[in-house]
Amino acid sequence: MNTDTTNTESNPLLGYRMGDCSPSELLTKSDLSGRDKLAVLRQWEYDAIELMVAEEENMGGGRPAPLSEIRDAIRSLRTDRGDGPARTGQSGGPMTVADVMTRTVKTVHSDNRIRDVARQMRTDGVGLYVVLDGDEAVGMVTDRDIVARAVADRVDLDARPVADIMTNRIVACAQDAPLSEAADLMMREGVRRLCVVDAAGDLAGILSVTDLALDHNGEATIGRVLRAIVQAPAASAPDPDKTTSRHGAASHPGGLQVYSLRPRVRR
């Protein structure tokens, strides 16, 4: 208990949450160093992105997250600190998928039991796994899938494999693709996440719709992508004799399907 109190008092930035004050007001706080202000603003930026995505997914009309204000404050702080321009691609040009993707990818096997996968999610502190068949990615499963497709339907969590409820297709993009191309792919395919592959076709990471916020005009891009996904018509059942580029995950979950691309996972 004493340790917790001491840590809180020695870290004043822990007392600042989004909404407690405006980003511009935060910059005037004398109890925070420039580094601490930047840390708070980065956390607020992350929170604002999550809030914006949640609002878009629910097509809500709530107060928009102050992402532009937060980023204005970050730019102002970086200028005052002499940090120079932020968030260009590694080559100095437009940002690519590799610049923002999640590189650590957690995986489970298609025949793992649903309850085991749910417990592993809790242990790992994650909400998504790539599902493997051998060393090939064949789908994705999220905590939302487990709730909506298993718990809500009273599926036997101990008997049924995760393959029965996973989103059973992979949509992939190259890691050197511009973020704008990745956004177009999400809209065209109706997905919120892409598997990212390297030149050899191996799984290199995951790109989420929230990652698009890091690009220029990212807020508008996220809104455009999510609206396209929500408003897309339901896909018809796939022809089992053909490879397919689109599959309605919400209407046809589960099962191992044959698609044109299965990224490999190197052990």
N, C-alpha and C positions, 0 to 999 in steps of 0.2 A: 504493500500500500504506500509506504513512504517512497519507494522507488518510482511508482507511477506519478505521485504528486510532484516529485522533483523533476521528472522528465517533462511534465506538462509545463511547469514554470520555466524551465530552461529552454523551452522551444515555443516561443510566442506564436510562431506561424501556425501551430496546431489549433489556435483559437480562432482562426479566420476561415469561415466557410462561405461559399458562394451565396450571395444574398445578404450577408452581414453588412457589407458596404459595397460601393461601386468600385470597379477596377481603378478608376482615376483617384478615388479616395484612398485606396490601398497604397498607392504610390507615395502618399504624404505621411504614412505612418512612420513615426520616428523610432518605434520599438523594433522595427524590422530592418535588417541589412538589405542591400541590393540583391544579394544572392537569395535571401529568404523571400523577398517579394517575388522574385522570378519563380521560385519553387511553388509559392502559393498560386500564382497566376497559371503555371503549367497544370496544377491540379484542377483549378477552376476550368481551364480549357478542356481538360478531359471530361469533367463533369458536365460541361455545357454541351459537348458533342453527344454524350450518352443521352442527355435530356432531349436534345434536338431529334435524335434518331427515334426515341420512344414516342415523342409527339407525332412525328411523321408516320410511324408505323400504325399509330392509333388514329391517324388523320384528325388529331385534336386541334382545337383552336385556342389553346392556352397561350400564356405569355411566352414569346420566343426567348430561347436562351441567349444571354448577352455575349455570344461568341465574338462578334466583331469588336465589341468594346474591350473584351479581354485581350484580343490580339493587338488592338491599338496600344493598350497599356504595355504589353510585352515588347512591341517595337519601340515604344518610347523609352522603356527601361534599358533595352539593349543599346539604343543609340547613346543614352547618357553614360552607359558603362563602356562604350567604345567597342562593343562586341561585333559590330558590322551586321550586314544583312543575314537573315536567318532562313533556313529551310529552303535551300535550293537543292537540286539533285547532287549526287556525289561528284558528277562531272562538271558541276556548275551550271548546268542547263535545267530544263524542266524536270520535275520529280518523276521518278520511275517507280514501278511496283516494288522493286528491291529496296528503295529508300524507306518505305513505310511498312512493309509487310511484317507479320509476326514470324520470326525465324524458328522459334522453338515449337515444334508441332507434336502434340500428344496423340498417340494412336491406340486403338483397341482392335481386336480381331472380330470378324463378322460373326463368329459363333460364340462369343462371350455372352453370358447371360445378362439380361437387362439390369437386374438388381446389382450384379457385380460392377457393371459399368457405372451405375449411379453412385455406388459407394466409392469407386475410384475417382469419380469427379469430385466428390466431397474431399477426399484425401489430397488430391492434386490441386484443389482450389481452382478448377477450370469449368467452363460450361460447354466445351466442344471437344470432340475427338474426331480425327480422321479414322475411318473404318477400313481395315485391310482384309484382303483375301490373299493369303500368302504374303508376298512383298509388294502387292499392288493396291493402291487406294481405290476403293469401290464406292465410297459414300462418306457421309458425315452424319454425326448424331450430336444433338445438343440437349441441354437440360430441358429445354422447352419441348423437344420431341418426346422425351421420357414422360413428362407430365401430360401432354396433350394426346399422345398416341398409345401410351401404355397405362398410366395410372388412371386417366379419365375413362378409358374403355375397360378397366379392370382386367387387363392382360396379366397372365401369370408371369410375374417378374423373374421367378426362379427357373421357369421352364423354357421361356421363349428367348431366342437369341436377339442380339441387338440389330442384326440384319433385318428383322421383321419391322422395325420402326425407324430405321435410318432414312435419311434422304438419299435415295439410291442412284445417284449419278454424280459424276464429277465434271465440273466445268473449270477449265484451267486456262491460265495465261502465262506468258513468258515473264521472267523476272525483270527483263530489261524493257518491258513495254511501258509506255507512258501511262500515267494514272488516268488520263482522259480516255484512253483505249480500254482500260480495265472497267471504267464506269460504263462505257458503251456496251461492253460485253455483259455486265450485270443486268443492264436494262433489257438487252436483247434476249437473254436466257432466263430472266426472271429469278435471279438468285441474289442473296445478300453476301455470299462469301465465295471466293475463288481459291482453288488450289493454285499455287505458284510453282512453276517448274523451271529447272535450269536447262542449259543447252542439250544435256544428255537425256532429258525427259524425267529426271529424278525430282521428287518432291522437295522444294526448297523453302516453302513457307505457306502461310495463309494470308489472304487479303480480305479484310472485312469492309463492309460499307462505311463503317466509322473511320477507317483509315483514309478515306477519300477527303475527309475534312482537312487533311494536312496539305492538300494541293491548293493552288490558286482558285478562288471562287468555290472552295470546298463545300460551304454551306448550301449553295445553290445546287451543286452537283448531287449531294446527298438527297435533297428534296426531290430532285428530278428522278434519281434512281429508284427511290422508295415508292414514289407515286406510280412509276411505270410497273413496278412489281405488284403493287396492290391492285392496280386497275387492269392488269393483264388478264385475258380470258383464261379459263381453266383449260389445261391441255387435255387432249384425248388420250385414251390408253395407248401405250406404245405397242408397236408391232414386234412381237418377240423374235421374228426372223430377220429383223434389220437393226443396224446400229442407229442410234438416234442422238440428236444434238440437244433436244429439249424434253424434259419430263416434268409433269406437274407434281412437284414434291408433296404438296398439300393433299392432293387427291389420290396419289398412288405411292404411298410410302412403302418401304420395305422391299426385300427381295434382292437377289444379286442379278443385275442387269448387264448386258453386253453393250459397251459404249466404245467409241472410237479412240478414247484416250484414258489410260489408267496410269497415272504417275507411279513410279516405283519408289520404294523407301529403302535406302541403303542401310544395312545394319552395321 
